[in-house]
Every structure is written in structure tokens, then in C-alpha cells.
Amino acid sequence: MTPREKAEQALRFFEEPVMKMAFVDIRDYLVSKLEKLTLPNPEAEHELILMLQLLKLFPAQLRKYVDDETVRKNKRRQDEFIEKTREKLP
């Protein structure tokens, strides 16, 4: 998969309302489980906190794919502009 295809798929993923709702629901579920722990249970707390952190990293990684492709696209446009400008100069 090319970086451009990756960015396009990541963007489509972000735009899906059902995916946004799923992330909110999963986060709410994990927070609820964390809040319901009655006895001090460091292992369970640690596991739930790791899941919450991973849940946060997943969209961040997808956003990075989109941002990386945007940077590449802008760099290509800038290079093309510089090349055209050089061609016009005597």
C-alpha cells in the first residue's frame, strides 16, 4: 500500500461516524470498568490504563498517515513551483 492510499483510507476511517462512536463507546466502557474496580487491583488498573492509551494511539497513528501524505503533497507542489519558476527565469 502506498503512502497516499494509506492516507486516503485513514481519512475515510476518520470520517465514518460509526467509527467515531465506536471509539467513544470503547473508551466509556474502559473508563467504567476502571471506575468499578472495588479492591485495589494494580494489575487490572494497569491493564485498563494501557488499553486506554492504546485506544488513544490508534487514531493518532491514522492521523499521522494523513499528515505525512499532506506534507509530501505540499513538498511536491513546492518543488514543482520552484522548477517552473526556474524555467521562467533567464
PyMOL Python script that loads the backbone (N, CA, C, O; Angstrom):
from pymol import cmd

cmd.read_pdbstr("""\
ATOM      1  N   MET A   1       0.841  -1.173   0.000  1.00  0.00           N
ATOM      2  CA  MET A   1       0.000   0.000   0.000  1.00  0.00           C
ATOM      3  C   MET A   1       0.894   1.247   0.000  1.00  0.00           C
ATOM      4  O   MET A   1       1.829   1.365   0.792  1.00  0.00           O
ATOM      5  N   THR A   2       0.585   2.142  -0.884  1.00  0.00           N
ATOM      6  CA  THR A   2       1.382   3.368  -0.985  1.00  0.00           C
ATOM      7  C   THR A   2       1.010   4.323   0.158  1.00  0.00           C
ATOM      8  O   THR A   2      -0.059   4.187   0.753  1.00  0.00           O
ATOM      9  N   PRO A   3       1.883   5.283   0.465  1.00  0.00           N
ATOM     10  CA  PRO A   3       1.541   6.271   1.496  1.00  0.00           C
ATOM     11  C   PRO A   3       0.253   7.025   1.176  1.00  0.00           C
ATOM     12  O   PRO A   3      -0.527   7.351   2.070  1.00  0.00           O
ATOM     13  N   ARG A   4       0.044   7.294  -0.097  1.00  0.00           N
ATOM     14  CA  ARG A   4      -1.170   8.015  -0.493  1.00  0.00           C
ATOM     15  C   ARG A   4      -2.420   7.178  -0.225  1.00  0.00           C
ATOM     16  O   ARG A   4      -3.411   7.694   0.293  1.00  0.00           O
ATOM     17  N   GLU A   5      -2.380   5.896  -0.574  1.00  0.00           N
ATOM     18  CA  GLU A   5      -3.514   5.011  -0.320  1.00  0.00           C
ATOM     19  C   GLU A   5      -3.784   4.881   1.178  1.00  0.00           C
ATOM     20  O   GLU A   5      -4.931   4.867   1.624  1.00  0.00           O
ATOM     21  N   LYS A   6      -2.688   4.787   1.943  1.00  0.00           N
ATOM     22  CA  LYS A   6      -2.803   4.696   3.396  1.00  0.00           C
ATOM     23  C   LYS A   6      -3.488   5.952   3.949  1.00  0.00           C
ATOM     24  O   LYS A   6      -4.372   5.864   4.802  1.00  0.00           O
ATOM     25  N   ALA A   7      -3.072   7.104   3.456  1.00  0.00           N
ATOM     26  CA  ALA A   7      -3.649   8.374   3.914  1.00  0.00           C
ATOM     27  C   ALA A   7      -5.127   8.470   3.540  1.00  0.00           C
ATOM     28  O   ALA A   7      -5.946   8.914   4.345  1.00  0.00           O
ATOM     29  N   GLU A   8      -5.464   8.058   2.329  1.00  0.00           N
ATOM     30  CA  GLU A   8      -6.861   8.119   1.887  1.00  0.00           C
ATOM     31  C   GLU A   8      -7.742   7.207   2.726  1.00  0.00           C
ATOM     32  O   GLU A   8      -8.846   7.589   3.113  1.00  0.00           O
ATOM     33  N   GLN A   9      -7.256   5.999   3.009  1.00  0.00           N
ATOM     34  CA  GLN A   9      -8.043   5.075   3.827  1.00  0.00           C
ATOM     35  C   GLN A   9      -8.165   5.566   5.262  1.00  0.00           C
ATOM     36  O   GLN A   9      -9.219   5.425   5.882  1.00  0.00           O
ATOM     37  N   ALA A  10      -7.096   6.137   5.787  1.00  0.00           N
ATOM     38  CA  ALA A  10      -7.134   6.670   7.152  1.00  0.00           C
ATOM     39  C   ALA A  10      -8.137   7.817   7.228  1.00  0.00           C
ATOM     40  O   ALA A  10      -8.882   7.926   8.202  1.00  0.00           O
ATOM     41  N   LEU A  11      -8.161   8.661   6.218  1.00  0.00           N
ATOM     42  CA  LEU A  11      -9.100   9.782   6.192  1.00  0.00           C
ATOM     43  C   LEU A  11     -10.546   9.286   6.122  1.00  0.00           C
ATOM     44  O   LEU A  11     -11.417   9.805   6.820  1.00  0.00           O
ATOM     45  N   ARG A  12     -10.796   8.289   5.286  1.00  0.00           N
ATOM     46  CA  ARG A  12     -12.137   7.716   5.205  1.00  0.00           C
ATOM     47  C   ARG A  12     -12.549   7.129   6.565  1.00  0.00           C
ATOM     48  O   ARG A  12     -13.697   7.262   6.989  1.00  0.00           O
ATOM     49  N   PHE A  13     -11.608   6.493   7.225  1.00  0.00           N
ATOM     50  CA  PHE A  13     -11.856   5.904   8.532  1.00  0.00           C
ATOM     51  C   PHE A  13     -12.288   6.984   9.521  1.00  0.00           C
ATOM     52  O   PHE A  13     -13.244   6.798  10.274  1.00  0.00           O
ATOM     53  N   PHE A  14     -11.581   8.111   9.515  1.00  0.00           N
ATOM     54  CA  PHE A  14     -11.893   9.222  10.420  1.00  0.00           C
ATOM     55  C   PHE A  14     -13.264   9.817  10.144  1.00  0.00           C
ATOM     56  O   PHE A  14     -13.941  10.282  11.061  1.00  0.00           O
ATOM     57  N   GLU A  15     -13.668   9.803   8.896  1.00  0.00           N
ATOM     58  CA  GLU A  15     -14.924  10.443   8.519  1.00  0.00           C
ATOM     59  C   GLU A  15     -16.144   9.570   8.786  1.00  0.00           C
ATOM     60  O   GLU A  15     -17.275  10.044   8.681  1.00  0.00           O
ATOM     61  N   GLU A  16     -15.934   8.306   9.128  1.00  0.00           N
ATOM     62  CA  GLU A  16     -17.042   7.396   9.398  1.00  0.00           C
ATOM     63  C   GLU A  16     -17.627   7.672  10.781  1.00  0.00           C
ATOM     64  O   GLU A  16     -16.943   7.474  11.785  1.00  0.00           O
ATOM     65  N   PRO A  17     -18.880   8.125  10.852  1.00  0.00           N
ATOM     66  CA  PRO A  17     -19.489   8.400  12.155  1.00  0.00           C
ATOM     67  C   PRO A  17     -19.520   7.171  13.062  1.00  0.00           C
ATOM     68  O   PRO A  17     -19.342   7.284  14.275  1.00  0.00           O
ATOM     69  N   VAL A  18     -19.746   6.005  12.474  1.00  0.00           N
ATOM     70  CA  VAL A  18     -19.816   4.793  13.293  1.00  0.00           C
ATOM     71  C   VAL A  18     -18.470   4.491  13.956  1.00  0.00           C
ATOM     72  O   VAL A  18     -18.434   3.959  15.066  1.00  0.00           O
ATOM     73  N   MET A  19     -17.384   4.820  13.298  1.00  0.00           N
ATOM     74  CA  MET A  19     -16.064   4.586  13.899  1.00  0.00           C
ATOM     75  C   MET A  19     -15.836   5.553  15.061  1.00  0.00           C
ATOM     76  O   MET A  19     -15.293   5.169  16.097  1.00  0.00           O
ATOM     77  N   LYS A  20     -16.247   6.789  14.886  1.00  0.00           N
ATOM     78  CA  LYS A  20     -16.119   7.769  15.967  1.00  0.00           C
ATOM     79  C   LYS A  20     -16.921   7.308  17.182  1.00  0.00           C
ATOM     80  O   LYS A  20     -16.441   7.370  18.314  1.00  0.00           O
ATOM     81  N   MET A  21     -18.148   6.844  16.933  1.00  0.00           N
ATOM     82  CA  MET A  21     -18.995   6.362  18.022  1.00  0.00           C
ATOM     83  C   MET A  21     -18.382   5.134  18.691  1.00  0.00           C
ATOM     84  O   MET A  21     -18.453   4.985  19.911  1.00  0.00           O
ATOM     85  N   ALA A  22     -17.785   4.264  17.898  1.00  0.00           N
ATOM     86  CA  ALA A  22     -17.175   3.060  18.459  1.00  0.00           C
ATOM     87  C   ALA A  22     -16.031   3.423  19.398  1.00  0.00           C
ATOM     88  O   ALA A  22     -15.908   2.836  20.473  1.00  0.00           O
ATOM     89  N   PHE A  23     -15.201   4.371  19.013  1.00  0.00           N
ATOM     90  CA  PHE A  23     -14.090   4.784  19.877  1.00  0.00           C
ATOM     91  C   PHE A  23     -14.608   5.386  21.187  1.00  0.00           C
ATOM     92  O   PHE A  23     -14.065   5.115  22.258  1.00  0.00           O
ATOM     93  N   VAL A  24     -15.649   6.194  21.095  1.00  0.00           N
ATOM     94  CA  VAL A  24     -16.229   6.797  22.301  1.00  0.00           C
ATOM     95  C   VAL A  24     -16.814   5.703  23.193  1.00  0.00           C
ATOM     96  O   VAL A  24     -16.613   5.715  24.407  1.00  0.00           O
ATOM     97  N   ASP A  25     -17.536   4.761  22.592  1.00  0.00           N
ATOM     98  CA  ASP A  25     -18.145   3.682  23.368  1.00  0.00           C
ATOM     99  C   ASP A  25     -17.091   2.801  24.045  1.00  0.00           C
ATOM    100  O   ASP A  25     -17.247   2.426  25.207  1.00  0.00           O
ATOM    101  N   ILE A  26     -16.032   2.477  23.328  1.00  0.00           N
ATOM    102  CA  ILE A  26     -14.971   1.655  23.904  1.00  0.00           C
ATOM    103  C   ILE A  26     -14.289   2.407  25.041  1.00  0.00           C
ATOM    104  O   ILE A  26     -14.011   1.830  26.092  1.00  0.00           O
ATOM    105  N   ARG A  27     -14.025   3.674  24.835  1.00  0.00           N
ATOM    106  CA  ARG A  27     -13.386   4.471  25.888  1.00  0.00           C
ATOM    107  C   ARG A  27     -14.285   4.529  27.119  1.00  0.00           C
ATOM    108  O   ARG A  27     -13.820   4.333  28.242  1.00  0.00           O
ATOM    109  N   ASP A  28     -15.573   4.800  26.908  1.00  0.00           N
ATOM    110  CA  ASP A  28     -16.513   4.857  28.036  1.00  0.00           C
ATOM    111  C   ASP A  28     -16.559   3.529  28.785  1.00  0.00           C
ATOM    112  O   ASP A  28     -16.604   3.504  30.015  1.00  0.00           O
ATOM    113  N   TYR A  29     -16.548   2.436  28.043  1.00  0.00           N
ATOM    114  CA  TYR A  29     -16.567   1.103  28.652  1.00  0.00           C
ATOM    115  C   TYR A  29     -15.326   0.886  29.516  1.00  0.00           C
ATOM    116  O   TYR A  29     -15.432   0.418  30.650  1.00  0.00           O
ATOM    117  N   LEU A  30     -14.152   1.224  28.985  1.00  0.00           N
ATOM    118  CA  LEU A  30     -12.909   1.027  29.734  1.00  0.00           C
ATOM    119  C   LEU A  30     -12.854   1.920  30.980  1.00  0.00           C
ATOM    120  O   LEU A  30     -12.420   1.480  32.044  1.00  0.00           O
ATOM    121  N   VAL A  31     -13.288   3.153  30.844  1.00  0.00           N
ATOM    122  CA  VAL A  31     -13.312   4.058  31.993  1.00  0.00           C
ATOM    123  C   VAL A  31     -14.285   3.536  33.051  1.00  0.00           C
ATOM    124  O   VAL A  31     -13.996   3.584  34.246  1.00  0.00           O
ATOM    125  N   SER A  32     -15.428   3.044  32.606  1.00  0.00           N
ATOM    126  CA  SER A  32     -16.413   2.488  33.523  1.00  0.00           C
ATOM    127  C   SER A  32     -15.838   1.295  34.292  1.00  0.00           C
ATOM    128  O   SER A  32     -16.019   1.179  35.505  1.00  0.00           O
ATOM    129  N   LYS A  33     -15.151   0.422  33.579  1.00  0.00           N
ATOM    130  CA  LYS A  33     -14.528  -0.733  34.243  1.00  0.00           C
ATOM    131  C   LYS A  33     -13.478  -0.276  35.243  1.00  0.00           C
ATOM    132  O   LYS A  33     -13.357  -0.849  36.326  1.00  0.00           O
ATOM    133  N   LEU A  34     -12.731   0.736  34.891  1.00  0.00           N
ATOM    134  CA  LEU A  34     -11.702   1.270  35.781  1.00  0.00           C
ATOM    135  C   LEU A  34     -12.340   1.864  37.040  1.00  0.00           C
ATOM    136  O   LEU A  34     -11.839   1.681  38.149  1.00  0.00           O
ATOM    137  N   GLU A  35     -13.438   2.567  36.850  1.00  0.00           N
ATOM    138  CA  GLU A  35     -14.129   3.176  37.987  1.00  0.00           C
ATOM    139  C   GLU A  35     -14.783   2.136  38.893  1.00  0.00           C
ATOM    140  O   GLU A  35     -14.923   2.363  40.095  1.00  0.00           O
ATOM    141  N   LYS A  36     -15.179   1.009  38.332  1.00  0.00           N
ATOM    142  CA  LYS A  36     -15.886  -0.022  39.106  1.00  0.00           C
ATOM    143  C   LYS A  36     -14.958  -0.956  39.878  1.00  0.00           C
ATOM    144  O   LYS A  36     -15.438  -1.786  40.650  1.00  0.00           O
ATOM    145  N   LEU A  37     -13.666  -0.846  39.695  1.00  0.00           N
ATOM    146  CA  LEU A  37     -12.755  -1.688  40.462  1.00  0.00           C
ATOM    147  C   LEU A  37     -12.940  -1.367  41.945  1.00  0.00           C
ATOM    148  O   LEU A  37     -12.790  -0.219  42.363  1.00  0.00           O
ATOM    149  N   THR A  38     -13.266  -2.384  42.727  1.00  0.00           N
ATOM    150  CA  THR A  38     -13.556  -2.133  44.139  1.00  0.00           C
ATOM    151  C   THR A  38     -12.328  -2.319  45.016  1.00  0.00           C
ATOM    152  O   THR A  38     -12.014  -1.457  45.838  1.00  0.00           O
ATOM    153  N   LEU A  39     -11.656  -3.400  44.852  1.00  0.00           N
ATOM    154  CA  LEU A  39     -10.458  -3.649  45.646  1.00  0.00           C
ATOM    155  C   LEU A  39      -9.246  -3.089  44.920  1.00  0.00           C
ATOM    156  O   LEU A  39      -9.218  -3.034  43.691  1.00  0.00           O
ATOM    157  N   PRO A  40      -8.259  -2.680  45.678  1.00  0.00           N
ATOM    158  CA  PRO A  40      -7.030  -2.269  44.984  1.00  0.00           C
ATOM    159  C   PRO A  40      -6.499  -3.434  44.140  1.00  0.00           C
ATOM    160  O   PRO A  40      -6.151  -4.496  44.656  1.00  0.00           O
ATOM    161  N   ASN A  41      -6.452  -3.201  42.847  1.00  0.00           N
ATOM    162  CA  ASN A  41      -6.020  -4.247  41.929  1.00  0.00           C
ATOM    163  C   ASN A  41      -5.081  -3.604  40.901  1.00  0.00           C
ATOM    164  O   ASN A  41      -5.509  -3.233  39.808  1.00  0.00           O
ATOM    165  N   PRO A  42      -3.810  -3.477  41.260  1.00  0.00           N
ATOM    166  CA  PRO A  42      -2.863  -2.786  40.375  1.00  0.00           C
ATOM    167  C   PRO A  42      -2.749  -3.407  38.987  1.00  0.00           C
ATOM    168  O   PRO A  42      -2.575  -2.690  38.001  1.00  0.00           O
ATOM    169  N   GLU A  43      -2.846  -4.724  38.900  1.00  0.00           N
ATOM    170  CA  GLU A  43      -2.722  -5.388  37.593  1.00  0.00           C
ATOM    171  C   GLU A  43      -3.885  -5.014  36.680  1.00  0.00           C
ATOM    172  O   GLU A  43      -3.682  -4.689  35.510  1.00  0.00           O
ATOM    173  N   ALA A  44      -5.105  -5.060  37.217  1.00  0.00           N
ATOM    174  CA  ALA A  44      -6.281  -4.713  36.416  1.00  0.00           C
ATOM    175  C   ALA A  44      -6.254  -3.232  36.044  1.00  0.00           C
ATOM    176  O   ALA A  44      -6.573  -2.870  34.912  1.00  0.00           O
ATOM    177  N   GLU A  45      -5.876  -2.380  36.989  1.00  0.00           N
ATOM    178  CA  GLU A  45      -5.767  -0.943  36.700  1.00  0.00           C
ATOM    179  C   GLU A  45      -4.759  -0.693  35.594  1.00  0.00           C
ATOM    180  O   GLU A  45      -5.015   0.063  34.657  1.00  0.00           O
ATOM    181  N   HIS A  46      -3.617  -1.333  35.718  1.00  0.00           N
ATOM    182  CA  HIS A  46      -2.557  -1.165  34.718  1.00  0.00           C
ATOM    183  C   HIS A  46      -3.040  -1.610  33.337  1.00  0.00           C
ATOM    184  O   HIS A  46      -2.806  -0.927  32.340  1.00  0.00           O
ATOM    185  N   GLU A  47      -3.709  -2.751  33.289  1.00  0.00           N
ATOM    186  CA  GLU A  47      -4.205  -3.282  32.016  1.00  0.00           C
ATOM    187  C   GLU A  47      -5.223  -2.335  31.379  1.00  0.00           C
ATOM    188  O   GLU A  47      -5.160  -2.071  30.179  1.00  0.00           O
ATOM    189  N   LEU A  48      -6.152  -1.828  32.176  1.00  0.00           N
ATOM    190  CA  LEU A  48      -7.165  -0.908  31.643  1.00  0.00           C
ATOM    191  C   LEU A  48      -6.542   0.405  31.180  1.00  0.00           C
ATOM    192  O   LEU A  48      -6.932   0.958  30.151  1.00  0.00           O
ATOM    193  N   ILE A  49      -5.577   0.899  31.944  1.00  0.00           N
ATOM    194  CA  ILE A  49      -4.899   2.142  31.558  1.00  0.00           C
ATOM    195  C   ILE A  49      -4.132   1.944  30.257  1.00  0.00           C
ATOM    196  O   ILE A  49      -4.132   2.829  29.402  1.00  0.00           O
ATOM    197  N   LEU A  50      -3.482   0.798  30.095  1.00  0.00           N
ATOM    198  CA  LEU A  50      -2.780   0.509  28.833  1.00  0.00           C
ATOM    199  C   LEU A  50      -3.758   0.463  27.660  1.00  0.00           C
ATOM    200  O   LEU A  50      -3.460   0.969  26.578  1.00  0.00           O
ATOM    201  N   MET A  51      -4.925  -0.144  27.874  1.00  0.00           N
ATOM    202  CA  MET A  51      -5.927  -0.203  26.806  1.00  0.00           C
ATOM    203  C   MET A  51      -6.396   1.198  26.425  1.00  0.00           C
ATOM    204  O   MET A  51      -6.574   1.499  25.245  1.00  0.00           O
ATOM    205  N   LEU A  52      -6.595   2.046  27.422  1.00  0.00           N
ATOM    206  CA  LEU A  52      -6.993   3.432  27.131  1.00  0.00           C
ATOM    207  C   LEU A  52      -5.903   4.168  26.349  1.00  0.00           C
ATOM    208  O   LEU A  52      -6.200   4.935  25.433  1.00  0.00           O
ATOM    209  N   GLN A  53      -4.655   3.933  26.711  1.00  0.00           N
ATOM    210  CA  GLN A  53      -3.550   4.576  25.995  1.00  0.00           C
ATOM    211  C   GLN A  53      -3.469   4.076  24.555  1.00  0.00           C
ATOM    212  O   GLN A  53      -3.240   4.860  23.634  1.00  0.00           O
ATOM    213  N   LEU A  54      -3.656   2.776  24.363  1.00  0.00           N
ATOM    214  CA  LEU A  54      -3.637   2.225  23.003  1.00  0.00           C
ATOM    215  C   LEU A  54      -4.801   2.753  22.178  1.00  0.00           C
ATOM    216  O   LEU A  54      -4.660   3.033  20.987  1.00  0.00           O
ATOM    217  N   LEU A  55      -5.944   2.884  22.824  1.00  0.00           N
ATOM    218  CA  LEU A  55      -7.113   3.424  22.131  1.00  0.00           C
ATOM    219  C   LEU A  55      -6.839   4.838  21.640  1.00  0.00           C
ATOM    220  O   LEU A  55      -7.332   5.241  20.587  1.00  0.00           O
ATOM    221  N   LYS A  56      -6.062   5.582  22.395  1.00  0.00           N
ATOM    222  CA  LYS A  56      -5.697   6.946  22.012  1.00  0.00           C
ATOM    223  C   LYS A  56      -4.640   6.951  20.903  1.00  0.00           C
ATOM    224  O   LYS A  56      -4.640   7.835  20.046  1.00  0.00           O
ATOM    225  N   LEU A  57      -3.746   5.967  20.923  1.00  0.00           N
ATOM    226  CA  LEU A  57      -2.667   5.916  19.928  1.00  0.00           C
ATOM    227  C   LEU A  57      -3.171   5.543  18.530  1.00  0.00           C
ATOM    228  O   LEU A  57      -2.619   6.001  17.529  1.00  0.00           O
ATOM    229  N   PHE A  58      -4.198   4.728  18.462  1.00  0.00           N
ATOM    230  CA  PHE A  58      -4.678   4.245  17.167  1.00  0.00           C
ATOM    231  C   PHE A  58      -5.117   5.384  16.243  1.00  0.00           C
ATOM    232  O   PHE A  58      -4.628   5.465  15.117  1.00  0.00           O
ATOM    233  N   PRO A  59      -6.023   6.266  16.681  1.00  0.00           N
ATOM    234  CA  PRO A  59      -6.380   7.384  15.794  1.00  0.00           C
ATOM    235  C   PRO A  59      -5.210   8.329  15.545  1.00  0.00           C
ATOM    236  O   PRO A  59      -5.118   8.941  14.480  1.00  0.00           O
ATOM    237  N   ALA A  60      -4.318   8.448  16.526  1.00  0.00           N
ATOM    238  CA  ALA A  60      -3.152   9.319  16.344  1.00  0.00           C
ATOM    239  C   ALA A  60      -2.268   8.795  15.219  1.00  0.00           C
ATOM    240  O   ALA A  60      -1.728   9.574  14.434  1.00  0.00           O
ATOM    241  N   GLN A  61      -2.122   7.476  15.140  1.00  0.00           N
ATOM    242  CA  GLN A  61      -1.316   6.894  14.073  1.00  0.00           C
ATOM    243  C   GLN A  61      -1.984   7.092  12.712  1.00  0.00           C
ATOM    244  O   GLN A  61      -1.312   7.383  11.723  1.00  0.00           O
ATOM    245  N   LEU A  62      -3.286   6.938  12.667  1.00  0.00           N
ATOM    246  CA  LEU A  62      -4.002   7.178  11.408  1.00  0.00           C
ATOM    247  C   LEU A  62      -3.871   8.637  10.980  1.00  0.00           C
ATOM    248  O   LEU A  62      -3.696   8.933   9.798  1.00  0.00           O
ATOM    249  N   ARG A  63      -3.959   9.550  11.956  1.00  0.00           N
ATOM    250  CA  ARG A  63      -3.805  10.974  11.652  1.00  0.00           C
ATOM    251  C   ARG A  63      -2.407  11.248  11.094  1.00  0.00           C
ATOM    252  O   ARG A  63      -2.233  12.086  10.209  1.00  0.00           O
ATOM    253  N   LYS A  64      -1.420  10.532  11.622  1.00  0.00           N
ATOM    254  CA  LYS A  64      -0.039  10.690  11.145  1.00  0.00           C
ATOM    255  C   LYS A  64       0.065  10.285   9.675  1.00  0.00           C
ATOM    256  O   LYS A  64       0.758  10.949   8.904  1.00  0.00           O
ATOM    257  N   TYR A  65      -0.610   9.212   9.277  1.00  0.00           N
ATOM    258  CA  TYR A  65      -0.606   8.813   7.869  1.00  0.00           C
ATOM    259  C   TYR A  65      -1.146   9.934   6.989  1.00  0.00           C
ATOM    260  O   TYR A  65      -0.581  10.229   5.935  1.00  0.00           O
ATOM    261  N   VAL A  66      -2.240  10.559   7.422  1.00  0.00           N
ATOM    262  CA  VAL A  66      -2.855  11.652   6.661  1.00  0.00           C
ATOM    263  C   VAL A  66      -1.902  12.842   6.616  1.00  0.00           C
ATOM    264  O   VAL A  66      -1.674  13.421   5.554  1.00  0.00           O
ATOM    265  N   ASP A  67      -1.345  13.207   7.774  1.00  0.00           N
ATOM    266  CA  ASP A  67      -0.446  14.363   7.847  1.00  0.00           C
ATOM    267  C   ASP A  67       0.815  14.147   7.021  1.00  0.00           C
ATOM    268  O   ASP A  67       1.276  15.066   6.345  1.00  0.00           O
ATOM    269  N   ASP A  68       1.380  12.938   7.068  1.00  0.00           N
ATOM    270  CA  ASP A  68       2.580  12.642   6.283  1.00  0.00           C
ATOM    271  C   ASP A  68       2.316  12.808   4.794  1.00  0.00           C
ATOM    272  O   ASP A  68       3.150  13.353   4.071  1.00  0.00           O
ATOM    273  N   GLU A  69       1.173  12.345   4.338  1.00  0.00           N
ATOM    274  CA  GLU A  69       0.839  12.476   2.923  1.00  0.00           C
ATOM    275  C   GLU A  69       0.602  13.938   2.566  1.00  0.00           C
ATOM    276  O   GLU A  69       0.962  14.363   1.468  1.00  0.00           O
ATOM    277  N   THR A  70       0.016  14.704   3.447  1.00  0.00           N
ATOM    278  CA  THR A  70      -0.199  16.134   3.211  1.00  0.00           C
ATOM    279  C   THR A  70       1.142  16.847   3.070  1.00  0.00           C
ATOM    280  O   THR A  70       1.307  17.697   2.194  1.00  0.00           O
ATOM    281  N   VAL A  71       2.086  16.507   3.919  1.00  0.00           N
ATOM    282  CA  VAL A  71       3.424  17.106   3.834  1.00  0.00           C
ATOM    283  C   VAL A  71       4.080  16.736   2.505  1.00  0.00           C
ATOM    284  O   VAL A  71       4.667  17.591   1.843  1.00  0.00           O
ATOM    285  N   ARG A  72       3.981  15.462   2.115  1.00  0.00           N
ATOM    286  CA  ARG A  72       4.564  15.032   0.827  1.00  0.00           C
ATOM    287  C   ARG A  72       3.941  15.788  -0.339  1.00  0.00           C
ATOM    288  O   ARG A  72       4.638  16.239  -1.248  1.00  0.00           O
ATOM    289  N   LYS A  73       2.614  15.919  -0.298  1.00  0.00           N
ATOM    290  CA  LYS A  73       1.899  16.607  -1.376  1.00  0.00           C
ATOM    291  C   LYS A  73       2.331  18.074  -1.457  1.00  0.00           C
ATOM    292  O   LYS A  73       2.570  18.593  -2.547  1.00  0.00           O
ATOM    293  N   ASN A  74       2.430  18.734  -0.310  1.00  0.00           N
ATOM    294  CA  ASN A  74       2.866  20.138  -0.293  1.00  0.00           C
ATOM    295  C   ASN A  74       4.308  20.280  -0.764  1.00  0.00           C
ATOM    296  O   ASN A  74       4.645  21.245  -1.449  1.00  0.00           O
ATOM    297  N   LYS A  75       5.154  19.331  -0.402  1.00  0.00           N
ATOM    298  CA  LYS A  75       6.559  19.347  -0.842  1.00  0.00           C
ATOM    299  C   LYS A  75       6.623  19.203  -2.362  1.00  0.00           C
ATOM    300  O   LYS A  75       7.385  19.911  -3.019  1.00  0.00           O
ATOM    301  N   ARG A  76       5.826  18.286  -2.924  1.00  0.00           N
ATOM    302  CA  ARG A  76       5.792  18.111  -4.383  1.00  0.00           C
ATOM    303  C   ARG A  76       5.339  19.399  -5.071  1.00  0.00           C
ATOM    304  O   ARG A  76       5.922  19.810  -6.075  1.00  0.00           O
ATOM    305  N   ARG A  77       4.296  20.034  -4.529  1.00  0.00           N
ATOM    306  CA  ARG A  77       3.802  21.285  -5.115  1.00  0.00           C
ATOM    307  C   ARG A  77       4.865  22.373  -5.054  1.00  0.00           C
ATOM    308  O   ARG A  77       5.054  23.124  -6.011  1.00  0.00           O
ATOM    309  N   GLN A  78       5.548  22.449  -3.938  1.00  0.00           N
ATOM    310  CA  GLN A  78       6.596  23.450  -3.777  1.00  0.00           C
ATOM    311  C   GLN A  78       7.732  23.185  -4.761  1.00  0.00           C
ATOM    312  O   GLN A  78       8.228  24.115  -5.398  1.00  0.00           O
ATOM    313  N   ASP A  79       8.144  21.939  -4.889  1.00  0.00           N
ATOM    314  CA  ASP A  79       9.208  21.595  -5.837  1.00  0.00           C
ATOM    315  C   ASP A  79       8.804  21.927  -7.271  1.00  0.00           C
ATOM    316  O   ASP A  79       9.610  22.441  -8.047  1.00  0.00           O
ATOM    317  N   GLU A  80       7.549  21.629  -7.619  1.00  0.00           N
ATOM    318  CA  GLU A  80       7.059  21.941  -8.962  1.00  0.00           C
ATOM    319  C   GLU A  80       7.050  23.452  -9.199  1.00  0.00           C
ATOM    320  O   GLU A  80       7.430  23.918 -10.273  1.00  0.00           O
ATOM    321  N   PHE A  81       6.622  24.203  -8.208  1.00  0.00           N
ATOM    322  CA  PHE A  81       6.601  25.661  -8.320  1.00  0.00           C
ATOM    323  C   PHE A  81       8.009  26.210  -8.516  1.00  0.00           C
ATOM    324  O   PHE A  81       8.233  27.069  -9.369  1.00  0.00           O
ATOM    325  N   ILE A  82       8.944  25.719  -7.736  1.00  0.00           N
ATOM    326  CA  ILE A  82      10.341  26.175  -7.852  1.00  0.00           C
ATOM    327  C   ILE A  82      10.890  25.838  -9.234  1.00  0.00           C
ATOM    328  O   ILE A  82      11.567  26.658  -9.852  1.00  0.00           O
ATOM    329  N   GLU A  83      10.604  24.651  -9.710  1.00  0.00           N
ATOM    330  CA  GLU A  83      11.090  24.233 -11.034  1.00  0.00           C
ATOM    331  C   GLU A  83      10.490  25.114 -12.134  1.00  0.00           C
ATOM    332  O   GLU A  83      11.210  25.548 -13.033  1.00  0.00           O
ATOM    333  N   LYS A  84       9.194  25.379 -12.076  1.00  0.00           N
ATOM    334  CA  LYS A  84       8.551  26.247 -13.073  1.00  0.00           C
ATOM    335  C   LYS A  84       9.116  27.661 -13.022  1.00  0.00           C
ATOM    336  O   LYS A  84       9.330  28.290 -14.058  1.00  0.00           O
ATOM    337  N   THR A  85       9.354  28.151 -11.825  1.00  0.00           N
ATOM    338  CA  THR A  85       9.915  29.493 -11.658  1.00  0.00           C
ATOM    339  C   THR A  85      11.311  29.562 -12.240  1.00  0.00           C
ATOM    340  O   THR A  85      11.658  30.551 -12.886  1.00  0.00           O
ATOM    341  N   ARG A  86      12.118  28.539 -12.026  1.00  0.00           N
ATOM    342  CA  ARG A  86      13.477  28.499 -12.586  1.00  0.00           C
ATOM    343  C   ARG A  86      13.465  28.468 -14.107  1.00  0.00           C
ATOM    344  O   ARG A  86      14.316  29.067 -14.766  1.00  0.00           O
ATOM    345  N   GLU A  87      12.487  27.760 -14.646  1.00  0.00           N
ATOM    346  CA  GLU A  87      12.378  27.679 -16.109  1.00  0.00           C
ATOM    347  C   GLU A  87      12.043  29.043 -16.709  1.00  0.00           C
ATOM    348  O   GLU A  87      12.474  29.358 -17.818  1.00  0.00           O
ATOM    349  N   LYS A  88      11.283  29.843 -15.986  1.00  0.00           N
ATOM    350  CA  LYS A  88      10.870  31.154 -16.493  1.00  0.00           C
ATOM    351  C   LYS A  88      11.981  32.197 -16.386  1.00  0.00           C
ATOM    352  O   LYS A  88      11.988  33.190 -17.114  1.00  0.00           O
ATOM    353  N   LEU A  89      12.910  31.962 -15.478  1.00  0.00           N
ATOM    354  CA  LEU A  89      13.990  32.928 -15.303  1.00  0.00           C
ATOM    355  C   LEU A  89      14.993  32.828 -16.467  1.00  0.00           C
ATOM    356  O   LEU A  89      15.244  31.743 -16.992  1.00  0.00           O
ATOM    357  N   PRO A  90      15.566  33.992 -16.862  1.00  0.00           N
ATOM    358  CA  PRO A  90      16.516  33.958 -17.996  1.00  0.00           C
ATOM    359  C   PRO A  90      17.823  33.303 -17.636  1.00  0.00           C
ATOM    360  O   PRO A  90      18.715  33.201 -18.478  1.00  0.00           O
TER     361      PRO A  90
END
""", "prot")
cmd.dss("prot")
cmd.show_as("cartoon", "prot")
cmd.util.cbc("prot")
cmd.orient("prot")
